[in-house]
Amino acid sequence: MSDLTLAPPRGSTVPVTLSTAAARRIREIGAGEGRPLMLRVAVDGGGCSGFQYRFELVERAEPDDLRVECDGAAALVDEVSLPFLKGAEIDFAEELAASEFRVHNPNAKSSCGCGVSFTV
């Protein structure tokens, strides 16, 4: 994969999407830091349910990253994590108890109460 924004062929879907709320938050964080940032989303082994999401703000993409854009912001997914995230939406939620990036993942058969750990 390359450091390009993928445009899906007509009638197909993008493997991962970025919500407008997540895009807005990525831009806000970058503005606060005074530099453009991208959100890297990866899947690691571990957590209560077998796999867990890892979120990291980065300045550069790696050569094998899938780059997903929305409203001028970008999220990156490495090729190893992509099969676990196919069809997922990267979102940001602001609630009374917490504000956090989240993944709405159709591949997750179950998840932990923390929302970061899941099984496939």
C-alpha positions as CSV (number, residue, x, y, z in Angstrom):
1,M,0.0,0.0,0.0
2,S,1.1,3.6,-0.4
3,D,0.9,6.9,1.3
4,L,-2.0,7.9,-1.0
5,T,-5.6,8.6,-0.3
6,L,-7.5,5.6,-1.8
7,A,-10.4,6.4,-4.0
8,P,-12.7,3.3,-4.1
9,P,-13.9,2.1,-7.5
10,R,-17.5,3.1,-8.3
11,G,-19.9,1.0,-6.3
12,S,-17.4,-0.2,-3.8
13,T,-16.7,1.0,-0.3
14,V,-13.6,2.3,1.4
15,P,-12.1,-0.3,3.8
16,V,-12.1,2.1,6.8
17,T,-13.8,5.4,7.2
18,L,-13.2,8.5,9.4
19,S,-16.1,10.3,10.9
20,T,-16.5,14.0,10.8
21,A,-16.3,14.2,14.6
22,A,-12.9,12.3,14.5
23,A,-11.7,14.5,11.7
24,R,-12.6,17.7,13.6
25,R,-10.8,16.4,16.8
26,I,-7.6,15.5,14.8
27,R,-7.6,19.0,13.3
28,E,-8.1,20.6,16.7
29,I,-5.3,18.6,18.3
30,G,-3.0,19.5,15.3
31,A,-3.9,23.2,15.6
32,G,-3.2,23.1,19.3
33,E,0.2,21.6,18.6
34,G,0.9,24.1,15.8
35,R,1.5,21.3,13.2
36,P,-0.6,19.0,11.1
37,L,-1.1,15.6,12.7
38,M,-2.6,12.3,11.6
39,L,-4.2,9.6,13.8
40,R,-2.6,6.2,13.5
41,V,-5.0,3.4,14.4
42,A,-3.5,0.0,14.9
43,V,-4.6,-3.4,16.3
44,D,-2.3,-5.1,18.7
45,G,-2.5,-8.4,20.5
46,G,-3.5,-8.2,24.1
47,G,-6.1,-6.6,26.2
48,C,-9.0,-8.3,28.1
49,S,-10.5,-9.8,24.9
50,G,-7.5,-10.8,22.8
51,F,-6.9,-7.7,20.6
52,Q,-6.8,-4.0,21.4
53,Y,-6.9,-0.7,19.5
54,R,-3.9,1.6,19.7
55,F,-4.2,5.3,18.8
56,E,-1.2,7.5,18.2
57,L,-0.8,11.0,16.7
58,V,1.9,11.1,14.1
59,E,3.3,13.6,11.6
60,R,4.2,11.1,8.8
61,A,2.7,8.0,7.2
62,E,4.7,4.8,6.7
63,P,5.0,3.5,3.1
64,D,2.5,0.6,3.7
65,D,-0.2,2.8,5.4
66,L,-3.8,3.1,4.2
67,R,-4.6,6.8,4.5
68,V,-8.2,7.7,5.1
69,E,-9.3,11.4,4.9
70,C,-12.3,13.4,5.9
71,D,-12.7,17.1,6.0
72,G,-9.0,17.8,5.8
73,A,-7.9,15.3,8.4
74,A,-6.3,11.9,8.0
75,A,-6.2,8.6,9.8
76,L,-3.6,5.9,9.0
77,V,-4.0,2.1,9.2
78,D,-1.0,-0.2,8.7
79,E,-1.4,-3.2,6.4
80,V,-1.2,-5.7,9.3
81,S,-4.1,-4.1,11.2
82,L,-6.3,-3.5,8.1
83,P,-7.9,-7.0,8.0
84,F,-9.1,-6.4,11.5
85,L,-10.5,-3.0,10.7
86,K,-12.2,-3.7,7.3
87,G,-15.5,-1.9,7.2
88,A,-14.8,0.0,10.5
89,E,-15.4,3.6,11.3
90,I,-13.0,5.6,13.3
91,D,-15.0,8.0,15.5
92,F,-14.6,10.5,18.3
93,A,-17.1,10.7,21.2
94,E,-17.4,13.5,23.7
95,E,-19.4,12.3,26.7
96,L,-19.7,13.4,30.3
97,A,-17.4,10.7,31.6
98,A,-14.8,10.8,28.8
99,S,-13.8,12.0,25.4
100,E,-12.1,9.5,23.3
101,F,-11.4,8.1,19.8
102,R,-13.4,4.9,19.2
103,V,-13.6,2.3,16.5
104,H,-17.0,1.0,15.4
105,N,-15.8,-2.4,14.1
106,P,-18.2,-4.8,12.4
107,N,-15.5,-7.5,12.7
108,A,-15.5,-7.5,16.5
109,K,-17.6,-10.4,17.8
110,S,-17.4,-9.0,21.3
111,S,-15.6,-6.2,23.2
112,C,-14.6,-5.4,26.7
113,G,-16.4,-2.8,28.7
114,C,-13.5,-0.4,28.1
115,G,-14.3,-0.4,24.4
116,V,-10.6,-0.7,23.5
117,S,-10.3,-4.6,23.7
118,F,-12.2,-6.9,21.3
119,T,-12.3,-10.4,19.8
120,V,-12.8,-11.5,16.2
